[in-house]
Structures are given as C-alpha cells and as structure tokens.
Amino acid sequence: MRGLSTPCELVSFLRLSTNSGAGGALNFFVLGDKSYTKTELLKILNTSAALAKRAAASLVLAYQLIAAKLNVANGSDAAPISGAINTADALLAAYIGKLPYGFDSSPAAGQRMVKSRE
C-alpha cells in the first residue's frame, strides 16, 4: 500500500474523502494533546512552511505526523513508527495553543522537531 506523504496528497485525501475510510470518518484529529477539526487540518496543510518561516519547524513536523496517523488509520502497520509518532506528539504537546507555533527550526525546540520527523 502506498502511503500519503506530501501536504498536497494529504489535502486531496481529506477533501475527497467520503463517509468511508479514515478521512471521511474524521470528526477530530489529535496532534500533540490538542484536537483539530478536519477544517483546521486543511488550514495547517495549506500553510506553506517556507512562507510561514517563523513556524516552519512545527509545520514540517505536523505534516509528517498527520501523514503518519492517516496512513495508520488507513491500515498501515503502526509498529515500525509508533515510537516516532509518540515522540512527535510529545514535542507538540509541550506547547500552549494550536499549530502553527511561532518559531523556526533554529532554536533548540525547532531542531528537535525537525530531527524527530526524520
């Protein structure tokens, strides 16, 4: 099974989903310890990390985490990536409010986010 990997593929999946499958049944989605609606996920995915430089690290990590969680919800084996998903959720849970967070990849927190997605 080919997984979803780019923000464009994720946006298409979320927009085109019907009431079947992971995207269609999506009422909320948890990133870190915050719940996001389908509309909020689309807003995150439509925000360019390059244009939102101050939030680049959190957005890059969010793109990868959304892809991983949707792939698992769509039937991919979670075992090989469960540690990475937990680490990414823990990094995002450390911040107040919702994505995107206002820092780039140069501070220590941004470096941890960028490194954890690899």
C-alpha atoms as an extended CHARMM CRD file, in Angstrom:
* protein
*
       118  EXT
         1         1  MET       CA              0.0000000000        0.0000000000        0.0000000000  PROA      1               0.0000000000
         2         2  ARG       CA              1.3820000000        3.4030000000       -0.9460000000  PROA      2               0.0000000000
         3         3  GLY       CA              1.0270000000        5.8760000000        1.8790000000  PROA      3               0.0000000000
         4         4  LEU       CA              0.1690000000        9.5460000000        1.8740000000  PROA      4               0.0000000000
         5         5  SER       CA              3.2990000000       11.6390000000        2.1510000000  PROA      5               0.0000000000
         6         6  THR       CA              3.0820000000       15.1860000000        0.8180000000  PROA      6               0.0000000000
         7         7  PRO       CA              0.8830000000       18.0320000000        2.0510000000  PROA      7               0.0000000000
         8         8  CYS       CA             -0.8290000000       18.0680000000       -1.3880000000  PROA      8               0.0000000000
         9         9  GLU       CA             -1.6740000000       14.3520000000       -1.1390000000  PROA      9               0.0000000000
        10        10  LEU       CA             -2.9690000000       14.8450000000        2.4030000000  PROA      10              0.0000000000
        11        11  VAL       CA             -5.1480000000       17.7990000000        1.4100000000  PROA      11              0.0000000000
        12        12  SER       CA             -6.5540000000       15.8350000000       -1.5340000000  PROA      12              0.0000000000
        13        13  PHE       CA             -7.2470000000       12.8450000000        0.6880000000  PROA      13              0.0000000000
        14        14  LEU       CA             -9.0450000000       14.9430000000        3.2940000000  PROA      14              0.0000000000
        15        15  ARG       CA            -11.0370000000       16.9220000000        0.7210000000  PROA      15              0.0000000000
        16        16  LEU       CA            -12.0750000000       13.9360000000       -1.3970000000  PROA      16              0.0000000000
        17        17  SER       CA            -12.8880000000       11.5750000000        1.4510000000  PROA      17              0.0000000000
        18        18  THR       CA            -16.4420000000       10.3550000000        1.7260000000  PROA      18              0.0000000000
        19        19  ASN       CA            -18.0310000000        8.8540000000        4.7790000000  PROA      19              0.0000000000
        20        20  SER       CA            -15.9000000000        5.7410000000        4.4520000000  PROA      20              0.0000000000
        21        21  GLY       CA            -12.2510000000        5.3860000000        5.3330000000  PROA      21              0.0000000000
        22        22  ALA       CA            -10.0520000000        7.3430000000        7.7240000000  PROA      22              0.0000000000
        23        23  GLY       CA            -10.5730000000       10.7700000000        6.1570000000  PROA      23              0.0000000000
        24        24  GLY       CA            -14.3310000000       10.5070000000        5.7770000000  PROA      24              0.0000000000
        25        25  ALA       CA            -14.9670000000        9.4880000000        9.3500000000  PROA      25              0.0000000000
        26        26  LEU       CA            -12.6960000000       12.2680000000       10.5770000000  PROA      26              0.0000000000
        27        27  ASN       CA            -14.5420000000       14.4130000000       13.1080000000  PROA      27              0.0000000000
        28        28  PHE       CA            -11.4220000000       15.4060000000       15.0030000000  PROA      28              0.0000000000
        29        29  PHE       CA             -7.7490000000       14.5990000000       14.8910000000  PROA      29              0.0000000000
        30        30  VAL       CA             -5.2210000000       14.7770000000       17.7460000000  PROA      30              0.0000000000
        31        31  LEU       CA             -1.7940000000       16.3300000000       17.2590000000  PROA      31              0.0000000000
        32        32  GLY       CA              0.2070000000       16.5650000000       20.4590000000  PROA      32              0.0000000000
        33        33  ASP       CA             -2.5270000000       16.8300000000       23.0560000000  PROA      33              0.0000000000
        34        34  LYS       CA             -4.8530000000       19.1220000000       21.0900000000  PROA      34              0.0000000000
        35        35  SER       CA             -7.8300000000       18.1380000000       18.9600000000  PROA      35              0.0000000000
        36        36  TYR       CA             -8.1420000000       19.5730000000       15.4620000000  PROA      36              0.0000000000
        37        37  THR       CA            -11.1570000000       19.5200000000       13.1690000000  PROA      37              0.0000000000
        38        38  LYS       CA            -10.9040000000       18.4810000000        9.5270000000  PROA      38              0.0000000000
        39        39  THR       CA            -11.1050000000       22.1850000000        8.6040000000  PROA      39              0.0000000000
        40        40  GLU       CA             -8.2330000000       23.0200000000       10.9530000000  PROA      40              0.0000000000
        41        41  LEU       CA             -6.1220000000       20.2000000000        9.4750000000  PROA      41              0.0000000000
        42        42  LEU       CA             -6.7370000000       21.5260000000        5.9750000000  PROA      42              0.0000000000
        43        43  LYS       CA             -5.6790000000       25.0000000000        7.1140000000  PROA      43              0.0000000000
        44        44  ILE       CA             -2.4360000000       23.5820000000        8.5640000000  PROA      44              0.0000000000
        45        45  LEU       CA             -1.7350000000       21.5680000000        5.4230000000  PROA      45              0.0000000000
        46        46  ASN       CA             -2.4300000000       24.5690000000        3.1970000000  PROA      46              0.0000000000
        47        47  THR       CA              0.0690000000       26.7100000000        5.1240000000  PROA      47              0.0000000000
        48        48  SER       CA              3.4380000000       26.6610000000        3.4190000000  PROA      48              0.0000000000
        49        49  ALA       CA              6.2920000000       26.0360000000        5.8480000000  PROA      49              0.0000000000
        50        50  ALA       CA              8.5050000000       28.0910000000        3.5330000000  PROA      50              0.0000000000
        51        51  LEU       CA              6.1690000000       31.0830000000        3.7070000000  PROA      51              0.0000000000
        52        52  ALA       CA              5.4900000000       30.7300000000        7.4260000000  PROA      52              0.0000000000
        53        53  LYS       CA              9.1860000000       30.8000000000        8.2930000000  PROA      53              0.0000000000
        54        54  ARG       CA              8.6730000000       31.5090000000       11.9860000000  PROA      54              0.0000000000
        55        55  ALA       CA              6.5100000000       28.3920000000       12.2800000000  PROA      55              0.0000000000
        56        56  ALA       CA              8.4020000000       26.1580000000        9.8710000000  PROA      56              0.0000000000
        57        57  ALA       CA              9.5900000000       23.5330000000       12.3520000000  PROA      57              0.0000000000
        58        58  SER       CA              6.1640000000       22.9240000000       13.8660000000  PROA      58              0.0000000000
        59        59  LEU       CA              4.5180000000       22.7930000000       10.4400000000  PROA      59              0.0000000000
        60        60  VAL       CA              7.0600000000       20.3590000000        8.9930000000  PROA      60              0.0000000000
        61        61  LEU       CA              6.5740000000       18.0760000000       11.9840000000  PROA      61              0.0000000000
        62        62  ALA       CA              2.7780000000       18.4360000000       11.7550000000  PROA      62              0.0000000000
        63        63  TYR       CA              2.7810000000       17.4790000000        8.0520000000  PROA      63              0.0000000000
        64        64  GLN       CA              4.7140000000       14.3050000000        8.8250000000  PROA      64              0.0000000000
        65        65  LEU       CA              2.6260000000       13.4380000000       11.8830000000  PROA      65              0.0000000000
        66        66  ILE       CA             -0.6620000000       13.9350000000       10.0210000000  PROA      66              0.0000000000
        67        67  ALA       CA              0.5980000000       11.7130000000        7.1910000000  PROA      67              0.0000000000
        68        68  ALA       CA              1.7480000000        9.0070000000        9.6020000000  PROA      68              0.0000000000
        69        69  LYS       CA             -1.5070000000        8.9890000000       11.5730000000  PROA      69              0.0000000000
        70        70  LEU       CA             -3.7050000000        8.9670000000        8.4500000000  PROA      70              0.0000000000
        71        71  ASN       CA             -1.6560000000        6.1200000000        6.9740000000  PROA      71              0.0000000000
        72        72  VAL       CA             -2.0700000000        4.1010000000       10.1860000000  PROA      72              0.0000000000
        73        73  ALA       CA             -5.8090000000        4.8760000000       10.2460000000  PROA      73              0.0000000000
        74        74  ASN       CA             -5.9470000000        3.6830000000        6.6290000000  PROA      74              0.0000000000
        75        75  GLY       CA             -4.4540000000        0.2960000000        7.5120000000  PROA      75              0.0000000000
        76        76  SER       CA             -0.6700000000        0.7300000000        7.5190000000  PROA      76              0.0000000000
        77        77  ASP       CA              1.2780000000       -1.1040000000       10.2290000000  PROA      77              0.0000000000
        78        78  ALA       CA              1.8790000000        1.2660000000       13.1520000000  PROA      78              0.0000000000
        79        79  ALA       CA              4.5670000000       -0.8640000000       14.8160000000  PROA      79              0.0000000000
        80        80  PRO       CA              7.5810000000        0.4830000000       12.8910000000  PROA      80              0.0000000000
        81        81  ILE       CA              6.6440000000        4.1250000000       13.5150000000  PROA      81              0.0000000000
        82        82  SER       CA              4.8260000000        4.1340000000       16.8440000000  PROA      82              0.0000000000
        83        83  GLY       CA              7.8970000000        5.4910000000       18.6610000000  PROA      83              0.0000000000
        84        84  ALA       CA              8.2490000000        8.3440000000       16.1750000000  PROA      84              0.0000000000
        85        85  ILE       CA              4.5390000000        9.1730000000       16.4290000000  PROA      85              0.0000000000
        86        86  ASN       CA              4.7490000000        9.2400000000       20.2320000000  PROA      86              0.0000000000
        87        87  THR       CA              7.8600000000       11.4570000000       20.1340000000  PROA      87              0.0000000000
        88        88  ALA       CA              6.2340000000       13.8870000000       17.6980000000  PROA      88              0.0000000000
        89        89  ASP       CA              3.0620000000       14.0540000000       19.7960000000  PROA      89              0.0000000000
        90        90  ALA       CA              5.1230000000       14.7000000000       22.9390000000  PROA      90              0.0000000000
        91        91  LEU       CA              7.0430000000       17.5350000000       21.2390000000  PROA      91              0.0000000000
        92        92  LEU       CA              3.8380000000       19.2210000000       20.0790000000  PROA      92              0.0000000000
        93        93  ALA       CA              2.0650000000       18.6640000000       23.4110000000  PROA      93              0.0000000000
        94        94  ALA       CA              4.6780000000       20.8030000000       25.1600000000  PROA      94              0.0000000000
        95        95  TYR       CA              3.2220000000       23.9800000000       23.6010000000  PROA      95              0.0000000000
        96        96  ILE       CA              0.1700000000       26.0170000000       24.5290000000  PROA      96              0.0000000000
        97        97  GLY       CA             -2.4230000000       26.6580000000       21.8620000000  PROA      97              0.0000000000
        98        98  LYS       CA             -2.7400000000       25.1490000000       18.4300000000  PROA      98              0.0000000000
        99        99  LEU       CA             -0.4450000000       24.8740000000       15.4420000000  PROA      99              0.0000000000
       100       100  PRO       CA              1.4450000000       26.5450000000       13.9500000000  PROA      100             0.0000000000
       101       101  TYR       CA              3.7990000000       27.5140000000       16.7740000000  PROA      101             0.0000000000
       102       102  GLY       CA              5.7830000000       30.6990000000       16.3270000000  PROA      102             0.0000000000
       103       103  PHE       CA              9.4060000000       29.6580000000       15.9530000000  PROA      103             0.0000000000
       104       104  ASP       CA             11.6200000000       28.4460000000       13.1580000000  PROA      104             0.0000000000
       105       105  SER       CA             13.9840000000       25.4920000000       13.0970000000  PROA      105             0.0000000000
       106       106  SER       CA             16.9600000000       27.3160000000       14.6150000000  PROA      106             0.0000000000
       107       107  PRO       CA             16.0660000000       27.2360000000       18.3540000000  PROA      107             0.0000000000
       108       108  ALA       CA             16.5840000000       24.0030000000       20.2620000000  PROA      108             0.0000000000
       109       109  ALA       CA             12.8580000000       23.1500000000       20.1740000000  PROA      109             0.0000000000
       110       110  GLY       CA             12.7390000000       23.6440000000       16.4200000000  PROA      110             0.0000000000
       111       111  GLN       CA             15.8080000000       21.4490000000       15.9700000000  PROA      111             0.0000000000
       112       112  ARG       CA             14.1560000000       18.6500000000       17.9880000000  PROA      112             0.0000000000
       113       113  MET       CA             11.0170000000       18.9040000000       15.8340000000  PROA      113             0.0000000000
       114       114  VAL       CA             12.9340000000       18.7900000000       12.5780000000  PROA      114             0.0000000000
       115       115  LYS       CA             15.1490000000       15.9440000000       13.8050000000  PROA      115             0.0000000000
       116       116  SER       CA             12.2240000000       13.8660000000       15.1220000000  PROA      116             0.0000000000
       117       117  ARG       CA             10.4990000000       13.7880000000       11.7240000000  PROA      117             0.0000000000
       118       118  GLU       CA             13.4910000000       12.0830000000       10.0680000000  PROA      118             0.0000000000
